[in-house]
Amino acid sequence: MNENYNGFQKEPPKEEPHCPRCGAPMPEGAAFCGNCGLQMQNQAPAVDVLSVWDYVLMMVIFSLPVIGLVLMLYWSFGGQVGINRKHFARAYLIFYAISLVLSFVMMGVIGSVTSEIVSEGLSLF
Ligand SMILES: [Zn+2]
């Protein structure tokens, strides 16, 4: 059991970043500790900011038959891919999978309805 848990707070208090060496409070995203000068190793990697056109371009690429899927997988799971691009690729991959499943379901429904109509039609003879 967490010692700090008091049973009332639903969310844990937002942790202020502290220097791992001297424990001094640090401003969020600081590269160095202002107290002891320790360089932060585990800072979040630099975020590549994607422009609107980057997103548009990615959507265009993703709509391409084969290249789109290959790049979607590469951007989703590739190593040297910016976090924004990676998340967008993963989101699109999920969307892609859902729409693929839905289209299969729709095909199944249409197929069964069609075969029902056909068999009913044949039973008339
Ligand atoms: Zn420090």
Residues whose N, C-alpha, C, O or C-beta is under 5 A from the ligand:
A	BS01	ZN	C19 R21 C22 G23 A24 C33 N35 C36 G37 L38
